Amino acid sequence: MRLHLLIVCTAVLAWPFVRADGADPVPLAVQSRIELGDVHGRIDHLAVDLKRQRLYVAELGNDTVGVVDLEEGRVMETLRGLKEPQGIGYEPTTDTLYIANGKDGSVRLYKGEDLAPVGSIDLGDDADNVRIEEAAHRVWVGYGSGSLAVIDANSRQKVADIPLPAHPESFRLDPNGSQIFVNLPRARQIAVVDRATDKQVATWKTDLLLANFPLALDDAGQILSVFRIPARLAIFRKQDGRRLQVLDTCGDSDDLFFDSKRHRVYVTCGDGAIDVFSRGANGYQHVGRLATSSGARTSLFVPEMDRLYLAVRATSSTPAAIWVVRPEP
């Protein structure tokens, strides 16, 4: 009887994502939590250095960037003296970390090996999301009242600007073409940019869907964008912007990722949840929700590590942390 009871208890402990209400299991599990130390206020975006197993955390409210050793599960260093860091990107071919600062519009550069500063690029205002185009040795930064800056990774200089009608939020580079898809919530549109000509070539109006911040691409030629007003996940056809689906999702989302291994989408939301959608023959459907913490709306899914890293703000009783979330099965 004791052995039977032990086996039952072990099985229950190994299944932490079963919902207490008896509904279907949530296909995510919190594997561990890495405390960030004395970090308060808003946390923005994340980046990863796969070679060194480092996670970079934009601690906007602290004017710092935390450097997390993922193998050891601890903060190994803190980069200070920043000005509201928002976007981060690690460019592996030149071993350079790029940090975009919202308050002074600068992009600070650090050497990956020892995190020594190696330069700064002044964009003027509200430097935000960063994307790495590794094959072309280019770094893209959204900033200001409406621009994408193009930085040459080899010279570490800005080489072009692409004007847009409003400040760009999340944007993604098409790995199978020359397009960039850009969320422009203040213009109520998704812009399509051709990076071969450095020009906006199409505009997709979002109509009554407002505040489109996160954006992702799936492997079926579709663009996924999450709107905050109302809280919806919308799926668009890449070729012409035709809206294929609109699904309810959690509120105050700021990040969205596609998991190609499982054909799933993860939406992280500031109202304290991660929503999971799965793509089937008839499109996407909601398959689960993991409760998190209020304000935990930024994250990074790393396919090579098969983990979703969620930035969780400090509360009156718990410190700021990175939650390491494991997809199941």
C-alpha positions in Angstrom: 0.0 0.0 0.0 2.8 2.4 0.9 4.6 1.7 -2.5 1.3 2.3 -4.4 0.8 5.6 -2.6 4.4 6.7 -3.3 3.9 5.9 -7.0 0.6 7.9 -7.1 2.2 10.9 -5.4 5.2 10.9 -7.7 2.9 10.9 -10.7 0.9 13.8 -9.4 4.1 15.9 -8.7 5.4 15.1 -12.2 2.3 16.6 -13.9 2.3 20.2 -12.6 0.3 21.7 -15.5 -3.0 19.8 -14.8 -5.7 22.4 -14.0 -7.3 22.4 -10.6 -10.8 22.7 -12.1 -10.4 19.3 -13.9 -10.4 20.8 -17.4 -7.9 19.8 -20.1 -4.2 20.1 -19.1 -2.3 23.3 -20.0 0.5 22.4 -22.5 3.1 24.5 -20.5 4.8 23.9 -17.2 6.9 26.3 -15.0 10.2 24.4 -14.7 12.1 26.9 -12.5 12.4 30.6 -11.5 15.6 32.7 -11.6 15.5 35.7 -9.3 16.8 38.9 -10.8 17.8 40.7 -7.6 16.9 44.3 -6.8 14.9 45.0 -9.9 11.7 47.0 -9.8 9.2 48.3 -12.3 8.7 47.4 -15.9 10.7 44.7 -17.6 10.9 44.8 -21.4 12.3 42.5 -24.0 14.8 39.7 -23.9 17.6 38.2 -26.1 19.8 35.1 -25.9 23.4 34.3 -26.6 23.2 30.5 -27.4 26.9 29.8 -27.4 27.4 31.1 -23.9 23.9 30.2 -22.6 23.2 33.8 -21.6 19.8 35.5 -21.4 19.8 39.3 -21.6 16.9 41.1 -19.8 15.9 44.7 -20.4 15.1 46.0 -16.9 13.6 49.2 -18.2 12.4 50.5 -14.8 15.9 50.1 -13.4 17.9 51.5 -16.3 19.8 48.2 -16.3 20.2 45.0 -18.3 20.5 41.8 -16.4 22.8 39.0 -17.7 21.5 35.6 -16.7 23.6 32.5 -16.8 21.0 29.9 -17.9 23.2 26.9 -17.2 23.7 27.9 -13.6 20.4 29.6 -13.2 21.6 32.9 -11.8 22.4 36.5 -12.6 26.0 36.8 -13.5 26.3 40.5 -14.2 24.3 43.7 -14.5 24.9 46.4 -17.2 24.2 49.8 -15.7 24.0 53.4 -16.9 21.4 52.7 -19.6 18.3 54.9 -20.3 15.1 52.9 -20.3 16.4 49.8 -22.2 13.6 48.4 -24.3 14.9 46.2 -27.2 17.9 43.8 -27.2 19.6 41.8 -29.9 22.7 39.6 -29.9 24.5 39.5 -33.3 26.7 36.3 -33.3 28.8 36.9 -36.3 30.5 39.9 -34.8 29.8 38.8 -31.2 28.0 42.1 -30.3 25.1 42.9 -28.0 22.8 45.7 -29.1 20.6 47.5 -26.5 18.0 50.0 -27.6 17.2 52.8 -25.1 13.8 54.5 -25.1 14.7 57.6 -23.1 17.6 58.9 -25.1 17.2 57.1 -28.4 20.6 55.5 -28.3 21.7 52.0 -29.2 24.5 50.8 -27.0 26.9 48.2 -28.2 28.8 45.6 -26.0 31.3 43.0 -26.8 29.8 39.6 -26.2 32.9 38.0 -24.6 33.4 40.3 -21.7 30.4 42.8 -22.1 32.8 45.7 -22.5 31.2 48.7 -24.2 32.3 49.1 -27.8 30.2 52.0 -29.1 26.9 53.8 -29.3 24.6 54.8 -32.2 22.3 57.8 -31.6 18.9 57.4 -33.3 17.4 60.4 -31.6 14.3 59.2 -29.9 12.5 56.1 -28.5 14.8 53.3 -29.7 12.7 50.2 -29.3 12.6 46.7 -30.8 15.7 45.1 -32.2 15.9 42.4 -34.9 19.1 40.6 -36.2 19.5 39.7 -39.8 22.4 37.4 -39.4 22.9 36.3 -43.0 23.1 39.9 -44.2 25.1 41.2 -41.2 22.5 43.8 -40.5 20.7 44.9 -37.3 17.3 46.5 -37.5 15.9 48.9 -34.8 12.5 50.5 -34.7 12.5 54.0 -33.3 11.1 57.5 -33.1 7.8 58.7 -34.5 8.2 56.3 -37.5 11.4 54.7 -38.7 13.4 51.5 -39.0 17.1 52.0 -38.7 19.5 49.7 -40.6 22.8 49.1 -38.9 25.7 47.4 -40.6 27.0 44.8 -38.1 30.6 44.8 -39.5 31.1 48.6 -39.4 28.7 49.1 -36.5 27.3 52.2 -38.3 23.7 53.1 -39.3 23.6 52.8 -43.1 19.9 53.5 -43.9 16.6 54.7 -42.5 13.1 53.5 -43.7 10.4 56.0 -42.9 7.0 54.8 -41.6 3.8 56.6 -40.7 4.0 55.9 -37.0 6.2 54.4 -34.3 7.0 50.8 -35.0 6.2 48.2 -32.3 7.0 44.5 -33.0 8.3 43.7 -36.4 9.6 40.5 -38.1 11.8 39.7 -41.0 10.5 37.1 -43.4 13.2 34.3 -43.6 11.9 33.2 -46.9 11.7 36.5 -48.7 12.7 40.2 -48.5 9.7 41.5 -46.6 9.4 42.9 -43.1 6.1 43.0 -41.4 5.7 45.9 -38.9 3.0 46.6 -36.3 2.0 50.3 -36.3 -0.7 50.7 -33.6 -0.9 54.5 -33.8 -1.6 54.3 -37.5 -4.0 51.3 -37.1 -2.1 49.3 -39.6 0.5 46.6 -40.3 3.1 47.9 -42.7 4.9 45.7 -45.2 8.5 46.8 -46.0 10.7 45.5 -48.7 14.3 45.2 -47.4 15.7 44.9 -50.9 14.5 48.5 -51.7 14.3 49.8 -48.1 10.7 51.1 -48.7 7.2 50.4 -47.4 5.4 48.6 -50.2 2.0 47.7 -48.6 -0.4 48.7 -45.9 -2.9 46.4 -44.1 -5.6 48.3 -42.2 -6.6 46.8 -38.9 -10.0 48.5 -38.8 -11.7 48.0 -35.4 -8.8 46.0 -34.0 -6.6 48.4 -32.1 -3.3 48.5 -30.3 -1.4 45.8 -32.2 1.9 45.3 -30.3 3.2 41.7 -30.7 3.7 40.1 -34.1 5.1 36.8 -35.3 5.3 34.6 -38.5 4.4 31.0 -38.7 5.8 28.4 -41.1 2.6 28.3 -43.2 3.0 31.8 -44.7 0.8 33.6 -42.2 1.3 36.7 -40.1 0.1 36.6 -36.5 -0.6 39.8 -34.6 -2.1 40.4 -31.1 -4.3 43.4 -30.4 -5.0 44.8 -27.0 -8.3 46.6 -27.8 -10.1 44.2 -27.8 -7.8 41.4 -26.8 -7.6 39.3 -29.9 -5.2 37.2 -31.9 -5.6 37.8 -35.6 -4.1 35.7 -38.4 -3.3 37.3 -41.8 -2.3 35.8 -45.2 1.2 36.9 -46.0 0.7 37.4 -49.7 -2.0 40.1 -49.4 -2.9 40.7 -45.8 -6.3 39.0 -46.0 -7.6 38.3 -42.5 -8.1 34.6 -42.0 -9.1 34.3 -38.3 -9.7 36.4 -35.2 -9.6 34.6 -31.8 -10.1 35.8 -28.2 -6.9 35.9 -26.1 -5.6 37.3 -22.8 -5.2 41.0 -22.2 -2.2 43.4 -22.3 0.0 41.2 -24.4 3.5 42.4 -25.5 5.1 39.2 -26.9 4.0 36.4 -29.3 6.0 33.4 -30.5 5.4 30.5 -32.9 6.7 27.1 -31.9 7.4 25.3 -35.2 8.1 21.9 -33.5 4.5 21.7 -32.1 2.7 24.2 -34.5 1.7 26.2 -31.5 1.6 29.9 -30.6 2.4 31.4 -27.2 0.9 34.8 -26.2 2.3 36.3 -23.0 0.0 38.8 -21.3 0.2 41.5 -18.6 -3.1 40.4 -17.1 -1.3 37.4 -15.8 -1.5 34.6 -18.3 0.1 32.8 -21.2 -2.4 31.7 -23.9 -1.6 28.7 -26.1 -3.0 28.2 -29.6 -2.5 25.2 -31.8 -2.7 25.1 -35.6 -4.7 22.3 -37.2 -6.4 21.6 -40.5 -9.1 24.3 -39.8 -6.7 26.9 -38.5 -5.8 27.9 -35.0 -7.7 27.1 -31.9 -7.1 27.9 -28.2 -5.8 24.9 -26.3 -4.8 26.2 -22.9 -3.9 29.0 -20.5 -1.2 29.1 -17.9 -1.7 31.5 -15.0 1.4 33.7 -14.4 1.7 37.1 -12.6 0.3 40.6 -13.2 2.5 42.6 -15.5 4.4 39.6 -16.9 3.9 40.4 -20.6 7.3 40.1 -22.2 9.0 36.8 -23.0 11.4 35.0 -25.4 10.8 31.6 -26.9 14.1 29.9 -27.8 13.5 26.9 -30.1 17.1 25.7 -29.8 16.6 25.3 -26.0 12.9 24.4 -26.3 12.0 26.9 -23.5 9.9 30.0 -23.1 11.5 32.6 -20.8 9.0 34.9 -19.1 9.9 38.2 -17.5 8.0 38.6 -14.2 8.0 41.9 -12.4 8.6 42.3 -8.7 5.6 42.5 -6.4 5.3 43.6 -2.8 6.0 40.0 -1.7 8.1 38.5 -4.5 11.3 39.6 -6.3 11.5 40.1 -10.1 12.3 36.8 -11.8 12.7 34.9 -15.1 10.3 32.0 -15.2 11.6 29.1 -17.3 8.6 27.6 -18.9 8.7 24.2 -20.6 6.3 23.3 -23.4 4.5 19.9 -23.0 4.7 17.3 -24.3 
